[in-house]
Amino acid sequence: MNMTSGDQYVSTGIPGLDTVLGGGVVPDRMYLLQGHPGNGKTTFSLQFIQEGLRRGEAVLYISLSQTERELHQIARSHGWDLSGMEILELPSDGWEQQCLQEQSLFQAVDTELEPLMELLKQTIREIAPRRLVIDSVVELRLLANDPLIFRRRILELKLFLETLPVTTWILDDLLQPEGNFHLASLVSGTFQLEQLSPSYGNQRRRLRVFKLRGQPFQDGYHDFRLQRGGLVIYPRLDTRDGQRTLGEAYTSGLEMLDEMLDGGLERGSSTLILGPAGTGKSSLATLFATSAVQRGHGAALYLFEEGTKSYLTRSDALGMCLSEAVQSGRISLRECNVTEMTPGEFAQSVCQEVRERQATVVIIDSIAGYLNAMPNLELLLVHLHDLVTFLSQQQVLTILVMAQHDGVLDHSAPEAPLDISYMADTVMLLNTFQERDRIRQSLVVSKKRHGVCHRILREMHIDSDGIHLAPLATDSIAMQGVGD
């Protein structure tokens, strides 16, 4: 049998899932896939079968709930060819209709379930598949009409399959929790597909591995997308075994700012840029992306609020030549749609930029937009913390841009904004102040874990020549909410 990971596991054929499982599933065992109707169970199982066909294995799909025509329609919708797949189809108007009729002399378990179980075993013997799918056991449960009888028949099937070199997936709906409990205790692994319905936007789907005997796996929820070509799993970031190390410092190109940062921002560190709208947060972050490009490295910018066209136009107007770097592929600029992209998909996109395109600077602009992609605040903090930790372990400089409307964060106020400053190694605070009839801008580095933090307030202004810093004439300033 063709297997992955040194002939230890069987590949599922589902992008991302083998990563969650550490290579695949242990061969010749039975696994349970649960989920409400429409969550992607049939597509999941067809991908597993397709992988077997690709490897030249004998495969069998036992369809108790769908016709062969429906299976072929599903396959065509994903661009798959089922040639070579053996299908055992039981007529939908046969077993199911009879099991619902009242029996006066015989129970359905005697007239329908026993012959059906024998038919299943006979077909499996004749075809001798290496991969088997039973879709679904709902019909078997209805025919059994008793949890004990149902469990015994599934156990009987399991003992029969253990005598054969076949890896089996059985599918079940999440409509009867007690029945699912009986099944889960018999199989080697239990997987569950879920679908969430936000108030606005597309459906969000996630997978969870509840148990997997005999092998380690990444627990927790993993986002997935159901699209043409099947399921794509986005594994949750695993940062348990990584080590944080600092690399070279990227300078901004502004001598006064680099002095305030004690030489620049180090690779492997994280920076939070806070300030009201229009104070230059995005432009300041872009300076470090261009600094990486000048050293021959790559950078990735994720825009959650601004369009790529306006971002490029504004940056080029400041003399940063961002369009040229984007066209050459040295900077990846991506506009993120919060109604389309899940947190897991976003995290995997960032990982791909780092691992495949060697990005050494990642900018998320802004955290408010990123928050809109999350179902709740707690998950935002967990996802963001894992992502920042992962990037740090990869020696990537992470820059988070966040709008702040009330000057310094006042944590005692009931309406205090989201505080993520504890995740950042460096915090740069932009602000505005009034001088007579003019509104001017200021910059201060309020936190720096690595190196010396020079908390010197500087005036900052932006014009067609770029960003400029100057000493602050404090005797002529009426400050409004500037930090210490």
FENVENNOR-V586731 format. One record per pair of residues at least 6 apart in sequence whose C-alpha atoms are under 6 Angstrom apart, sorted by sequence separation. I is the first residue (numbers start at 1). J is the second residue. If there is no record, write none. Layout:
BEGIN
I;J, I;J
END
This chain:
BEGIN
3;9, 4;10, 18;24, 144;150, 197;203, 225;231, 258;264, 316;322, 325;331, 326;332, 353;359, 374;380, 410;416, 433;439, 3;10, 4;11, 196;203, 225;232, 433;440, 461;468, 196;204, 224;232, 432;440, 460;468, 99;108, 141;150, 195;204, 224;233, 432;441, 446;455, 460;469, 195;205, 224;234, 289;299, 431;441, 432;442, 445;455, 459;469, 194;205, 223;234, 312;323, 431;442, 459;470, 12;24, 194;206, 222;234, 430;442, 444;456, 458;470, 11;24, 208;221, 222;235, 251;264, 430;443, 444;457, 458;471, 459;472, 10;24, 193;207, 207;221, 222;236, 250;264, 429;443, 443;457, 458;472, 9;24, 10;25, 192;207, 207;222, 249;264, 250;265, 429;444, 443;458, 9;25, 192;208, 206;222, 249;265, 428;444, 442;458, 9;26, 10;27, 191;208, 206;223, 249;266, 428;445, 442;459, 5;23, 191;209, 205;223, 206;224, 248;266, 427;445, 441;459, 442;460, 191;210, 205;224, 247;266, 248;267, 427;446, 441;460, 190;210, 247;267, 427;447, 190;211, 246;267, 426;447, 189;211, 246;268, 426;448, 189;212, 425;448, 188;212, 425;449, 62;87, 188;213, 59;85, 60;86, 61;87, 62;88, 63;89, 64;90, 60;87, 113;143, 300;331, 298;330, 299;331, 300;332, 301;333, 302;334, 303;335, 304;336, 298;331, 303;336, 13;47, 109;143, 13;48, 108;143, 109;144, 131;166, 133;168, 136;171, 137;172, 252;287, 338;373, 361;396, 363;398, 366;401, 367;402, 12;48, 130;166, 131;167, 132;168, 133;169, 134;170, 135;171, 136;172, 252;288, 360;396, 361;397, 362;398, 363;399, 364;400, 365;401, 366;402, 133;170, 361;398, 363;400, 13;51, 435;477, 99;143, 434;478, 433;479, 433;480, 299;359, 298;359, 299;360, 301;362, 304;365, 298;360, 299;361, 300;362, 301;363, 302;364, 303;365, 304;366, 299;362, 305;369, 304;369, 60;129, 59;129, 58;129, 59;130, 61;132, 62;133, 64;135, 58;130, 59;131, 60;132, 61;133, 62;134, 63;135, 64;136, 59;132, 407;481, 408;483, 234;344, 234;345, 223;344, 269;392, 268;392, 268;395, 270;397, 272;399, 276;403, 267;395, 268;396, 269;397, 270;398, 271;399, 272;400, 273;401, 274;402, 275;403, 276;404, 267;396, 268;397, 270;399, 272;401, 274;403, 275;404, 276;405, 267;397, 274;404, 28;165, 32;169, 34;171, 36;173, 28;166, 29;167, 30;168, 31;169, 32;170, 33;171, 34;172, 35;173, 36;174, 201;339, 28;167, 30;169, 34;173, 35;174, 27;167, 318;464, 318;465, 244;392, 318;466, 244;393, 78;228, 243;393, 78;229, 239;390, 242;393, 272;424, 271;424, 270;424, 271;425, 273;427, 275;429, 270;425, 271;426, 272;427, 273;428, 274;429, 275;430, 31;187, 271;427, 274;430, 275;431, 30;187, 31;188, 35;192, 30;188, 31;189, 32;190, 33;191, 34;192, 35;193, 33;192, 262;452, 260;454, 22;217, 21;217, 20;217, 20;218, 20;235, 17;233, 15;232, 16;233, 15;233, 16;234
END
